[in-house]
Amino acid sequence: MPELVVIAEQLLAPVPGGTGRYTAELLRALISTAPDGWTVSSVTARHADGLPGARMLPVPPRVLAAAWQAGLPYWPGGDAVHAPTPLAPPRAPRGRTLSVTVHDTVPWTHPETLTPRGVSWHRAMIVRAARRADGLVVPTRAVAGDLATRVPVAVPVTVAGHGVAEVFTREDLPEVDVPDRYVLAIGTIEPRKGIDVLISAMVRVGVPLVLAGQPGWGGLDPRAMAGDRVDVRVLGRLDDARLAAVLRRASVLAAPSLAEGFGLPVLEAMAAGVPVVHSDAPALTEVAGGAGVRVPRGDPGALATALRDVLSSPQRAADLADRGRARAREFSWEQAARAVWAVHERTTS
């Protein structure tokens, strides 16, 4: 019986971030959409505490990442492998297949928002996957187009958007301690998320700002950045049910990122009926599909104006919510999973 192995290492990362959610949701969808006769399993590097249900490889994370970056042909098992991040074997052995998800082109477009080591590692791994994998999966046409201008892509590229977990449309959500009205931003707190621009905008908006996400690299301290000018609540990492509850109670979601490959919080907010104000990053514009309010990146004045407009007009907010729900229905994790399966079926047929 053929087996697809999913590299689930991102789920054990100190800051799993959006790629961690992608890995978890895609893994579930790959299991539910497996073609007849196929099985799906997952692997991680060796950790003191492993991932339930996943097989551990005999090497720790840094060794695995270094070995694959160096080109060592270590195959994690199975007839096919999907890497939900660029952490992937250098190539598939004869008779087996490898697909890799490339989430964005940030290492080229905004290298200053990553560590130098991160830039080097991601560039090297993406370039090799574009040359040696059996297929790449990208979340938006924006990423596909930009990647083709920066990397010699010698393998098929499939565009497959993300989906929305069922929890974001549920009614039975836990109680959460949040203000009556607030602007919400979701994501790892790091430079490319535009948190500095959002805080500058919020000075002119006059409602609290709630941030849901773990601190990433860069040492950003939103409370210190805001001082006494803005009421900032930093919730940290939340489980899915609490995140959905915080999202459903928000007056508006702000997504001021400098760069994204997809922007999952935008889609989740739309599915939950929450109005969205997003930057003009190409991927966010593509995902929103005209169902959000777009503002120029790095412009706190334009961001503040858009947020005030939504907050001050119940009809405007309701119209955006309706358009957002309709847009979100066009995406699903099952569609994303079938795109991954298509890479392996195409290669082995």
N, C-alpha and C positions, 0 to 999 in steps of 0.2 A: 504494500500500500504506500503510495508516494506521500512524502511529508514536506510541508512548507515550514521552515524554521524562521521565526521572527526574532531579530536581535532587540531585546527589551531593556538594554542597559540604561537608557534614558530615564526609565522609571525609578532607578536607584540613584540618580544624580542628586547632589546636594540641593540644586535648584532645578527641578524637572522642567518648569516653564511650559510654554505652549507645545513644544515638541514632546514633552512628557504626556500631555493630554492626548495629542495626536497618536502617540504610540499605544496608549491604553485603549482608546476608542477604535483605532484601526485593528488592533489585535482581536478585539471582540467581534468586529464586523467580519474579519477574515475567517474566523471560526464559523460564524453563522452563514456565510456565503460559500463555504468550501465546496468545490465541485465534487461530484460523486467519486468516492474512492480515495479522496485526499484527506489527510489529517493535518492539523496545525499545532505547532508547539512553539515555545519561546526559550531563549537562552540569555544569560547574562554572564559577565565576568565573575570571578570569585569574590564574594563579599562575606563579611562576618555574619551578616543577616541577609539571607537570600530573598528572592522574590517568590512568593507563594505560587506554586505551579510551574515555575521556570527551572530549567536545568542550568546548573552553574558550570562554566568552563573552568579549566584548572589553572587559569592565570588571573591575576588581579587586574583592575581596570586600566591602570597606566601602562602595564605591560601589554595588554591586548591592543590598546590604542597605538602604542609605539610599534608593535609588531606589524600591524596592518598598515600603518603609515610607511614602514620600511619595506613593505611589499612581500612580507613572509606569507606563503600560501597556506595559511592555517584556515581550514574550512570547519565551521561549527557544527557540521552534521546536516542531515536531511538531503532531499533531492533538489530542493529549491530553498533559497534564502531571500528574505526581504529585510532590508536595513531601513528603518524609519527615520534614520539620521545618516549623515555621511560616515559614521562608524561602521565600516563594512570590510569584508575580505577584499583583497586586491583583485580577485577574479574568481569565477566559478571553475571547478575542475571539469574536465570533459564529461559531457552527459548530464551536467547539472546547470542550474540557472540562478542568476543573481539579479535582483532589482533593488534600486536605491532611491529613497525619497530625498530630493534636494528642496529645502524649504524656502530658500531665498538666495539673493546674491549680495547680501550685506557685506561679506568679506571683501568684495570689490567696490561696492557703491558707498559704503560708510565704514571703512576699516577703523576709523577713529573711535567707533562705538564698541569695539571689541578689544581684547588684549592682543598685543603683537603675536604672542604664541597662538592664540585662537585664530587669528587671521591666517597665519602660515599653515596651521593644521587643516582648517576648513578648505582653503584653496587647494592644497595638495590632494586631499581626499576627494573633493568634488571633481577636479580635473581628471583624476584617474577613473572615477566612476563613469564619467562622461565618455571615456575611451574604452573601458573594458567591461562594464556591466552589460547585462542583456537588455536592460531598459532603465530609464529614469522616470520617476514620477514626480511631478511638480504640482503645487496647489493652485496656481493661476496662470493664465496666459501671459500676464506681466512678467512672471518669473521665467517662463519658457523663452520669451522673446529676449529678455535681458541676458539670460544665461548664454544664449546663442551668440551674442555679440562679444562675450568675454572669454568663452571657453570653446575649444574645438570639440564639438559634440558629435561623436561618431556612432551613437546608439539611438534607438527610438526614444522619443520623449512623449509621455502621456500626461495630459493635464487632468487632474482629479481634485476637485475641491474637498473641503472638510465637511463634516456634518454637525448635527446638534444632538447632544445626549438628551434622552427623554426627561431627565430631571429638570431641565430648564423650561419645560412647559407644564410641569405638575402644579397642582394647587396645594397639596399637602406638604408644605415646606416648614422647617423649624422657625421658631421666633428668633430674631436677631436684634441686637441693640444698635440701632442706627438712627440718625436724625429723621425728622418727618419729611424733609425735602433735602436732596443732595445730588451732586454730580458724582458719578462713579467712574473710575478708571480701573481696568483689570490688566494685570500683566506683571512680569518681573520688573522691579524698580531698577532701571539702568538707563544709561544716557540716551539710547536711540528711541526710547519710549516717549520722549518729549515731555517728561514730567516738569521740567523747568518752565517750559512754555505754558503748560496747563496751570501751574501755580501762579504765574504772572497774569494769566487770563482771569483766574478765579478772584483776584483782588478786585476786579470790576464786576463780578457776578453777584456776590453777596449771599451765597448759600454755602454750606459746608462741602468739602471735597473728601470723598472716601476712596481710599486706595486699597485694592485687594490684590496682593501679590507679595512674593518674597523679595528681599533685597538681592540684587545681582551684583555684578562687578561694578566698580566705579565709585563706591562709597557714598552714594546719594543718600541724603537725609532730608526727606520731604518736609518734616516739621521744622527743621532748622532753616530750610530754604524759604519756608512761608513766614517764619517768625510769628508776630502777632497780627499779620495782615490777613491771614486766611485760616479758618477752622479746618485743620487737616486731621482726618482719622486714618491711621494705617492699620489695617486688619491682619496683614500677613497672609500666609497661605491658609486657605479654607478648604474643607472637604466639599464635594460636589453639591450636597444638599444646602449647606450654609452659603456657598457661593451663589447658588441659584436664588436663595432667599434674599440675599443682599442685592442681587441684580434685579429681581422682580420689584423690589421696593424703590429702586432708583428713579429719579425724575428724568434723568438723561444719562446716557453713557458717552463719555468723551474718549476718543481714540486719536490722540495727537501725534502718533509715532512719526519719526523721520523716515523709517523704512520698515516694511513688513513683507513677508512672503504670502500671507493670507489674512491674518487678523481675525482669529477665531472669536474673540469677545464681541466683535461687531455682529457676527452671525448669530451668536447666542443671545445677544441683547434683542436683536430683531425677532427671533423666535419667541422670546419672552414678552414681546410687545412693548419694549422700552425704546424710546426715540434715540437715535444715534447721531452724534456730531463727530465727523472723522476728518483727518488730514487728507490732502490730495496725493498721498503716497499711492502709486499706481495700483498696487494690489488691493488696498482698502477701497479705492474707487471701484475696482472691478467687482469685489465681493458685495459691496453695498448696492451696486446696480441702480443707483439713483434713488434708493429708498432711504438714504440718510442725508445729512447736511454736510457738504464738503467745504473745507476751508484750507487756505494755503499753509503748508508746513512752516513752522517757525514764526508764525504771526499771532502773537497773543491777543492783539486787538480784534482781529477777525474771529478768533476762537471765542473770545468773550462775547462779541456781538451775536454769534450764532447760538451760544448757550443761553444768553438772555432771551433771545427770540423764542426758543423752544419753551423755556421756563415760564415765560409771561403769557403764552398763548395756549390754552388747553386744546383749542381746535387744531392748532398746528401740531401739537404733540400727538393728538389722537390720529391725525392723518398720517404722520410719520410711523406711528405704531402699526396702523393697518397695512401700509405699504411694506413695512419691515417684515411682518408676519408672512405676507405673500411671497416676498423675496426668499425668506428662509426656507420655505417649503420646496424650493428648487434644489436643495442640497440634502445629502444624506451620507452617513458613514458607509452604508451598504454600497452606494455608487463608488465611493473611494476604494473600497475593498475589491469590487469587481474590476476596477482599473488595474490593481496590482495583479490579480489573478490573470488578467488578459496578457500581461507581459510574459508570464510563465507558460500559459497555454499557447501563445503565439510562437514561443521559442521551441517548445517541445512537440508541436503539431507537425 
